[in-house]
Amino acid sequence: MASILPLPPAVVGEFVGRSHADLARVTELLADYPALIHAAFDWGNGDWETALGAAAHSGRRDIVEFLLARGARLDIFTAAFLGKISLVRAFLHESPGALHQAGPHGLSLLEHAKKGGDPATVAFIAHRLDPAAARAKARHKAAKTLKAKRRKAA
């Protein structure tokens, strides 16, 4: 650790804020303040967010990968965004309540998975949240696919 002095709050706020969309500025700030990699910013009322969390819920895979490569700590929300279903399963096995915890800005685990776009991760989380609805959706999709195949064969 380079310093025992706290990071300037304005720098932390800019770093986390820019992590929603600006890889170039994130890179510059991290070069100037390496300890930012683990910093969190409170947007108010306990809405704590890290740069990694900001990039994940904003769909910025490039920033997520950059931050992880520099040592950011992976959490369940980022794992869901990245489609790392084995990690999401492990998190939920050890801490089932995480399924209903809110991430930055109150965004859910399912919202993070949807932003990442991995259908298997989205389906896994949706099934855990509402098993009956997930099964009904799967049956509807299967019936629709079968109907399309029959039309094509005819």
N, C-alpha and C positions, 0 to 999 in steps of 0.2 A: 504494500500500500504506500502510495507516494506521500500522502499527507493525512494527518489526523483532524485537520480542519474540515468543517462541513462544506459541502458543495453549495455554491450560491443558489438559493431557491429559483431565481430567474433563469439560471442556466438549466437547472433540472426541468423547469416548466417548458423552456424552449426545446430541450432535447426530446422530452416525451411528446410535446405537441408536434414537432417536426417529424417524429417517427410515424405519424399517420400518413405521410405523403412525400417526404423530401429526403431521399437517401444521401444526396450530396451533403446537405447540411448536417445530417446525423453523423456522417463520416467525419466531417470537420470537427464537430463538437466532441465526439468520442476521442479523436486524436489529441485535442486540447485537455480533456478531462476524462481519462480512462476509467475513473471510478463511476462515471455515469452509467456504465453497463448494468449496474444493480440498483440504480436510483429509482425511486417512485415519487410521483407527484400527486398531491391531493387537490383535485379540482374543486373540492368543497363538499361538505357534508359526508366525509369519509369515502368519497369516490376516488380511491387510490388507483393509479395506473402507472405501469412501467412502459418503457419504450417498446419492449417486446409485445406487451398487451395491446398497445396502440397500433402497432403494425399488423398484428394478427386480426383484430376486429375490423381493420380498415381494408383487409384483403391484400396487403402489401407483402407478398411472399419474398420479394427481393430484400426488403428491409428485415423481415423475420430471419431469413437465412444469414444475412450479414451479422445481425446481432447474436444469433446462436453461435456463429463461427468465432465471435469475439468473447464468448463465455457467458452470455445471458442465460438465466436459469429457466429451463422449460417448465411450463405449468400445464394443467389440464386443458385450459382454454386454447393455448397455442397448439398443443398436441391434437386437439379436435380440429382446429383450423388446418393443420398440416395433413390431416387424414391418418394420423398415427394411431390407428384403432387399437393396436395391442397395448399401447401406453394408456389410452383412455380406459380400456377394460381394466387394466391394472390399477389405475387411480380409483376407479369406481368400486373395484373389489375391496380395496383397502379403506376407502372412504366413501361409502354409498351416498352420503348426504351431499357430496360434491355435485351430484346430478342436478340438484335444485339450487345450488349457489349461483349468485350473480357475479359476473366478471366486471371489467371496467365499464362504467356508464350503465350498469345494471343489465348488460347484455348476457344472455343465457349461453350455456354450453352448446345447445342446439343451434343458436344463431351463429356461433363461431364456426361450427362444423359446416353449416350452409354456406358461409362466406368462403370457406376453403374449397367447397365443391366436391368432396369425395362422397359419392352416393352411399358407400358401405358404412362410413362413419355416421352420416346423417341418419341412415336407417337404424343403425344400432342405438343411437341416442334416442331417436323418436320412439323406438320400440320400448326402451327402458322407461321413458316418460309415460307412454300410454300403449301398453301391449295390445289391447283390443283394437284401437284405431290403426295401429301399424299393421296388424294382420288383415284388417279389412282393406286397407290401401293396397297391400300386396296381392290380395285376391282380386281386387278390381283391376290392377295392372296386368295380372296374369290373364284374366278374362279378355281384356282389351287386346293383348298381344295375340291370344288364340283367335280372336275374331278377325284380326288383321291378317293372320296367316291363312285363315279359311278363305277370306276374300281374295287373297293373292293366288291361292291354289285354284280357285273357281274360274 
